[in-house]
């Protein structure tokens, strides 16, 4: 896995048309997608995307009532089902072709996370454990979600007369970076909640705060990753859970950029913090786990105004090789783990052995408590997650 940025927005008139067209299509197809995702019928085999695109062009040209110009696209109601079926076929084929190995990796991660989540739901009181909407779409229909950005490219090709080469280059610029971010978010969810699942939880509680000051654990059958009652200065757990051996933990899968604000007071100028509620963000996250006495005593994790930060019992963060090697990224990680401290060595999770921290990283300074880091090469080995969960068996 390598670093990717969110894909640039689709350019051109065809892409602007795509937003409206895709929304009208998605509502009608959502039920069918759920059925396909459950049966495997939605699995797209390797195929020549250009052949699919030619079929779309031939259909459009054969229908005299479909109007396609460089400035507009008009599809009569009676033609929409077939037009968007062919468009969907072409965009999935184009997207999966340019994604290559990322596409195959994405399907593997979908299977891994779905299996882990289902097992966790079956063993607890939860009916839902929700990720960001875009990631849930990925779990529902992997190919459609990974190739999302190719929808506008197909319409651009149809309206603007783009060559296959131009369409593929545009797909590489837009589809691949978007997919990398999406897969990273899903992989981190598998890592972090896989660790939680390995702790064998039997009951989850939501965390409610009516005034952003007081907090309480409340009965719930639904947990949303990254949720909290938004507050400029206070940070709260997203959930509390009880393990089968009676231990109680508070947890938070915090966006790293949000975590970077923990040690800073809210200023009068523009504050980059999201107020602690990152429920629907496609963001790089960090797992924080806190051992607590009981669900009746939910801890405040941080108060930015008072610069109070509760040390976690375990902090886990997935890093890419380039994030370890770049001095600026490594310095940001070091600042984060020195600010939000962990009672146990911080677990740095990586996909493989690539990447090393720069020389002098975590160098001790006089008067500053030392910070310890332990690297775990995880890949898709569930046994590694169980090892990490085992670190919390001791009080």
C-alpha positions as CSV (number, residue, x, y, z in Angstrom):
1,X,0.0,0.0,0.0
2,X,1.3,3.5,-0.8
3,X,0.1,7.0,0.0
4,X,-2.7,8.5,-2.0
5,X,-4.5,11.8,-1.9
6,X,-8.2,12.3,-2.5
7,X,-8.8,12.4,-6.2
8,X,-9.4,15.7,-7.9
9,X,-12.9,16.6,-8.8
10,X,-14.0,15.5,-12.3
11,X,-13.4,18.2,-14.9
12,X,-15.5,19.2,-17.9
13,X,-19.2,19.5,-18.6
14,X,-19.6,15.7,-18.8
15,X,-18.4,15.3,-15.2
16,X,-20.7,18.1,-13.9
17,X,-23.5,16.2,-15.6
18,X,-22.3,13.0,-13.9
19,X,-23.2,14.0,-10.4
20,X,-26.9,14.4,-11.1
21,X,-27.0,11.4,-13.4
22,X,-25.3,9.1,-10.9
23,X,-27.6,10.2,-8.1
24,X,-30.7,9.4,-10.1
25,X,-29.2,6.0,-11.0
26,X,-28.0,5.0,-7.5
27,X,-31.4,5.2,-5.9
28,X,-32.9,2.7,-8.3
29,X,-30.0,0.3,-8.1
30,X,-29.3,0.3,-4.4
31,X,-31.5,-2.7,-3.6
32,X,-30.1,-4.7,-6.5
33,X,-26.5,-3.9,-5.4
34,X,-27.2,-5.2,-1.9
35,X,-28.5,-8.5,-3.4
36,X,-25.5,-8.7,-5.7
37,X,-23.0,-8.0,-2.9
38,X,-24.6,-10.8,-0.9
39,X,-24.6,-13.4,-3.6
40,X,-21.4,-12.5,-5.5
41,X,-23.3,-11.6,-8.6
42,X,-21.9,-8.1,-8.5
43,X,-18.4,-9.5,-9.1
44,X,-16.9,-8.0,-12.2
45,X,-14.6,-10.2,-14.3
46,X,-11.7,-8.8,-16.2
47,X,-12.8,-7.4,-19.5
48,X,-12.0,-4.9,-22.2
49,X,-13.5,-1.6,-21.0
50,X,-13.2,-0.2,-24.5
51,X,-15.6,-2.8,-25.8
52,X,-18.1,-1.8,-23.1
53,X,-17.6,1.9,-24.0
54,X,-18.2,1.2,-27.7
55,X,-21.4,-0.6,-26.8
56,X,-22.6,2.5,-24.9
57,X,-21.7,4.7,-27.9
58,X,-23.5,2.5,-30.4
59,X,-26.6,2.4,-28.2
60,X,-26.6,6.2,-27.8
61,X,-26.1,6.7,-31.6
62,X,-28.9,4.2,-32.4
63,X,-31.4,6.0,-30.2
64,X,-32.3,9.1,-32.0
65,X,-33.9,10.6,-28.9
66,X,-30.8,10.6,-26.7
67,X,-29.2,14.0,-27.1
68,X,-25.4,14.2,-26.5
69,X,-23.4,17.3,-27.0
70,X,-20.3,18.8,-25.5
71,X,-22.5,21.0,-23.3
72,X,-25.4,18.7,-22.3
73,X,-26.7,15.2,-22.0
74,X,-30.4,14.3,-22.2
75,X,-31.7,10.8,-21.8
76,X,-35.5,10.1,-22.1
77,X,-37.1,8.3,-19.2
78,X,-37.7,5.1,-21.3
79,X,-34.0,4.9,-22.2
80,X,-32.4,5.6,-18.8
81,X,-32.3,2.0,-17.5
82,X,-30.3,0.6,-20.5
83,X,-28.2,3.8,-20.9
84,X,-27.1,3.7,-17.2
85,X,-26.6,0.0,-17.3
86,X,-24.2,0.3,-20.1
87,X,-22.5,3.3,-18.5
88,X,-22.1,1.4,-15.2
89,X,-20.6,-1.5,-17.1
90,X,-18.1,0.7,-18.9
91,X,-17.1,2.7,-15.8
92,X,-16.6,-0.5,-13.7
93,X,-14.4,-2.0,-16.4
94,X,-12.4,1.1,-16.9
95,X,-12.0,1.6,-13.1
96,X,-10.9,-2.0,-12.4
97,X,-8.5,-2.0,-15.3
98,X,-6.5,1.1,-14.2
99,X,-6.7,-0.1,-10.5
100,X,-5.1,-3.5,-11.2
101,X,-3.7,-4.9,-8.0
102,X,-5.5,-2.2,-5.9
103,X,-8.8,-3.6,-7.2
104,X,-7.9,-7.1,-6.1
105,X,-6.6,-5.9,-2.8
106,X,-9.8,-3.9,-2.2
107,X,-12.0,-7.0,-2.7
108,X,-9.8,-9.0,-0.2
109,X,-10.1,-6.2,2.4
110,X,-13.8,-6.1,1.9
111,X,-14.1,-9.8,2.6
112,X,-11.7,-9.6,5.7
113,X,-13.5,-6.6,7.3
114,X,-17.0,-7.9,6.6
115,X,-16.2,-11.3,8.2
116,X,-14.6,-9.6,11.2
117,X,-17.5,-7.2,11.7
118,X,-20.1,-9.9,11.3
119,X,-18.4,-12.0,14.0
120,X,-18.2,-9.0,16.3
121,X,-21.9,-8.2,15.8
122,X,-22.9,-11.8,16.4
123,X,-21.1,-11.9,19.8
124,X,-22.4,-8.6,21.2
125,X,-25.6,-6.6,21.6
126,X,-24.8,-4.5,18.5
127,X,-26.9,-4.6,15.3
128,X,-24.8,-2.1,13.5
129,X,-21.1,-1.0,13.6
130,X,-20.9,1.8,11.0
131,X,-18.0,3.3,9.1
132,X,-18.1,6.4,6.9
133,X,-20.8,6.3,4.2
134,X,-18.2,6.0,1.4
135,X,-16.6,3.0,3.1
136,X,-20.0,1.4,3.7
137,X,-20.6,1.8,-0.1
138,X,-17.3,0.0,-0.7
139,X,-18.5,-2.9,1.5
140,X,-21.8,-3.0,-0.3
141,X,-20.5,-3.0,-3.9
142,X,-16.7,-3.0,-4.0
143,X,-16.3,-2.4,-7.7
144,X,-18.8,0.3,-8.0
145,X,-17.3,2.2,-5.0
146,X,-13.7,1.8,-6.2
147,X,-14.5,2.9,-9.7
148,X,-16.8,5.8,-8.6
149,X,-14.6,8.5,-10.1
150,X,-14.7,6.7,-13.5
151,X,-18.4,7.6,-14.0
152,X,-17.7,11.1,-15.0
153,X,-14.8,10.0,-17.2
154,X,-17.1,7.7,-19.2
155,X,-19.6,10.5,-19.7
156,X,-16.8,12.9,-20.6
157,X,-15.6,10.4,-23.2
158,X,-19.1,10.2,-24.6
159,X,-19.7,14.0,-24.7
160,X,-16.2,15.3,-25.4
161,X,-15.1,12.5,-27.7
162,X,-12.0,11.7,-25.6
163,X,-9.6,9.0,-26.9
164,X,-9.2,5.8,-25.0
165,X,-5.7,6.9,-24.0
166,X,-7.0,10.2,-22.6
167,X,-9.7,8.4,-20.7
168,X,-7.3,5.9,-19.1
169,X,-4.9,8.7,-18.2
170,X,-7.7,10.6,-16.6
171,X,-8.8,7.5,-14.7
172,X,-5.3,7.0,-13.3
173,X,-5.3,10.6,-12.1
174,X,-8.7,10.3,-10.5
175,X,-9.7,6.7,-9.8
176,X,-6.4,5.5,-8.3
177,X,-5.8,8.2,-5.7
178,X,-9.4,8.1,-4.6
179,X,-9.3,4.3,-4.2
180,X,-6.1,4.4,-2.3
181,X,-7.6,6.7,0.3
182,X,-10.8,4.5,0.5
183,X,-8.8,1.3,0.9
184,X,-6.5,2.8,3.6
185,X,-9.6,3.8,5.6
186,X,-11.0,0.3,5.3
187,X,-7.7,-1.3,6.2
188,X,-7.3,0.8,9.2
189,X,-10.8,-0.1,10.3
190,X,-9.9,-3.8,9.9
191,X,-6.8,-3.3,12.0
192,X,-8.3,-1.2,14.8
193,X,-11.6,-2.9,15.2
194,X,-9.9,-6.3,14.6
195,X,-7.9,-5.5,17.7
196,X,-11.1,-4.6,19.6
197,X,-12.8,-7.8,18.3
198,X,-9.8,-9.9,19.5
199,X,-10.4,-8.5,23.0
200,X,-13.7,-10.5,22.9
201,X,-16.2,-7.8,23.7
202,X,-19.7,-8.9,24.7
203,X,-21.4,-5.6,25.2
204,X,-21.1,-2.1,23.8
205,X,-22.4,1.2,25.1
206,X,-22.7,4.5,23.3
207,X,-21.5,7.7,24.9
208,X,-23.9,10.5,25.4
209,X,-23.3,14.1,26.4
210,X,-26.3,16.4,26.6
211,X,-24.2,19.5,27.3
212,X,-20.6,18.5,26.2
213,X,-19.6,18.6,29.9
214,X,-21.2,15.6,31.5
215,X,-20.9,12.1,29.9
216,X,-22.6,8.8,30.4
217,X,-22.6,5.4,28.8
218,X,-26.0,4.6,27.3
219,X,-27.6,1.4,25.9
220,X,-27.4,1.2,22.1
221,X,-27.4,-1.3,19.3
222,X,-25.5,1.0,16.9
223,X,-22.0,2.4,17.1
224,X,-20.6,4.8,14.5
225,X,-16.8,5.1,14.1
226,X,-15.5,8.5,15.1
227,X,-18.7,9.8,16.6
228,X,-18.9,12.1,19.6
229,X,-21.0,15.1,20.6
230,X,-19.1,17.9,18.9
231,X,-17.3,20.3,21.3
232,X,-14.5,22.8,20.6
233,X,-12.5,21.8,23.7
234,X,-13.6,18.4,25.0
235,X,-12.9,15.0,23.5
236,X,-14.9,11.9,24.5
237,X,-14.9,8.2,23.7
238,X,-17.0,7.0,20.7
239,X,-18.0,3.9,22.7
240,X,-17.4,1.8,25.8
241,X,-17.3,-2.0,25.8
242,X,-17.1,-4.8,28.2
243,X,-15.1,-8.0,27.5
244,X,-16.1,-11.5,28.2
245,X,-13.7,-11.6,31.2
246,X,-15.3,-8.5,32.7
247,X,-12.8,-5.8,31.7
248,X,-14.2,-2.4,30.6
249,X,-12.6,-0.1,28.0
250,X,-13.4,3.2,26.4
251,X,-12.3,3.5,22.8
252,X,-11.8,6.2,20.2
253,X,-10.7,5.9,16.6
254,X,-9.6,9.5,16.2
255,X,-8.6,11.2,13.0
256,X,-4.9,11.9,13.2
257,X,-5.4,15.6,12.2
258,X,-7.9,15.9,15.0
259,X,-5.5,14.3,17.4
260,X,-2.8,16.8,16.5
261,X,-5.1,19.5,18.0
262,X,-5.3,17.9,21.4
263,X,-2.4,19.8,22.8
264,X,-3.5,23.2,21.4
265,X,-6.0,25.5,23.0
266,X,-8.9,26.5,20.7
267,X,-7.9,29.9,19.3
268,X,-9.9,33.0,18.3
269,X,-8.7,32.5,14.7
270,X,-9.8,29.6,12.5
271,X,-9.6,26.3,14.3
272,X,-8.8,23.3,12.1
273,X,-10.4,20.9,14.6
274,X,-13.7,19.2,13.7
275,X,-14.9,19.3,17.3
276,X,-14.1,15.7,17.9
277,X,-16.9,14.4,15.7
278,X,-15.3,12.8,12.6
279,X,-18.1,10.3,12.0
280,X,-18.2,10.5,8.2
281,X,-14.6,11.5,7.4
282,X,-12.4,9.5,5.1
283,X,-9.4,10.2,7.2
284,X,-6.2,8.6,8.5
285,X,-7.1,7.4,12.0
286,X,-5.4,6.4,15.3
287,X,-6.9,3.8,17.8
288,X,-6.9,4.8,21.4
289,X,-8.0,2.3,24.1
290,X,-8.5,3.2,27.8
291,X,-9.0,0.7,30.6
292,X,-11.7,2.1,33.0
293,X,-13.3,0.9,36.2
294,X,-16.9,0.6,35.0
295,X,-19.3,1.8,32.3
296,X,-20.7,4.2,34.9
297,X,-17.5,6.2,34.9
298,X,-16.8,7.4,31.3
299,X,-13.6,9.4,31.2
300,X,-13.0,12.8,29.5
301,X,-10.2,12.0,27.1
302,X,-9.0,15.6,26.6
303,X,-9.8,19.2,27.4
304,X,-8.0,21.4,25.0
305,X,-8.8,24.6,26.9
306,X,-7.1,23.2,30.0
307,X,-4.5,21.3,28.1
308,X,-5.5,18.2,29.9
309,X,-5.0,14.9,28.1
310,X,-5.7,11.4,29.6
311,X,-3.0,8.9,28.7
312,X,-4.3,5.9,26.8
313,X,-3.6,2.4,27.9
314,X,-2.8,1.5,24.3
315,X,-2.3,3.6,21.1
316,X,-2.1,2.1,17.7
317,X,-1.4,3.8,14.4
318,X,-1.0,2.5,10.9
319,X,1.8,4.2,8.9
320,X,2.8,4.0,5.3
321,X,6.5,3.6,4.4
322,X,6.8,7.1,3.2
323,X,5.2,8.4,6.4
324,X,7.9,6.8,8.4
325,X,10.8,7.9,6.2
326,X,9.9,11.5,5.5
327,X,11.4,13.7,8.2
328,X,8.4,16.0,8.3
329,X,5.8,13.1,8.6
330,X,7.9,11.3,11.2
331,X,8.2,14.5,13.2
332,X,4.5,14.9,13.1
333,X,4.0,11.4,14.3
334,X,6.5,11.9,17.1
335,X,4.8,15.1,18.2
336,X,1.5,13.2,18.3
337,X,2.7,10.3,20.5
338,X,4.5,12.7,22.8
339,X,1.3,14.8,23.2
340,X,-1.2,11.9,23.5
341,X,0.8,9.5,25.5
342,X,0.3,5.7,25.9
343,X,1.0,3.7,29.0
344,X,2.3,0.9,26.8
345,X,4.6,1.2,23.8
346,X,2.8,2.8,20.9
347,X,2.0,0.1,18.3
348,X,3.1,1.2,14.8
349,X,1.3,-1.0,12.4
350,X,2.6,-1.6,8.8
351,X,1.5,-3.6,5.8
352,X,5.0,-5.0,5.2
353,X,8.7,-4.5,6.2
354,X,9.2,-1.4,4.0
355,X,10.0,1.9,5.6
356,X,12.2,2.9,8.5
357,X,12.2,6.0,10.7
358,X,14.9,8.5,10.1
359,X,18.1,8.6,12.3
360,X,17.6,10.4,15.6
361,X,13.8,9.6,15.7
362,X,12.5,9.6,19.3
363,X,15.8,10.8,20.7
364,X,15.5,11.3,24.4
365,X,15.7,14.9,25.7
366,X,16.7,15.9,29.3
367,X,13.6,16.4,31.5
368,X,11.2,14.9,28.9
369,X,9.7,11.5,29.6
370,X,10.8,8.9,27.1
371,X,8.3,7.5,24.5
372,X,8.5,3.9,23.3
373,X,7.4,2.5,19.9
374,X,6.9,-1.1,18.8
375,X,6.5,-1.9,15.2
376,X,4.2,-4.7,14.1
377,X,4.2,-6.0,10.5
378,X,0.6,-7.1,10.1
379,X,-0.4,-7.4,6.5
380,X,-3.7,-9.4,6.8
381,X,-2.5,-11.7,9.6
382,X,-5.3,-11.8,12.2
383,X,-2.9,-13.4,14.6
384,X,-0.9,-10.1,14.9
385,X,-4.1,-8.3,15.9
386,X,-4.6,-10.9,18.7
387,X,-1.1,-10.4,19.9
388,X,-1.7,-6.6,20.2
389,X,-5.0,-7.2,22.0
390,X,-3.0,-9.5,24.4
391,X,-1.0,-6.5,25.6
392,X,-4.0,-5.2,27.5
393,X,-4.6,-8.4,29.5
394,X,-2.4,-7.0,32.2
395,X,-3.7,-4.1,34.2
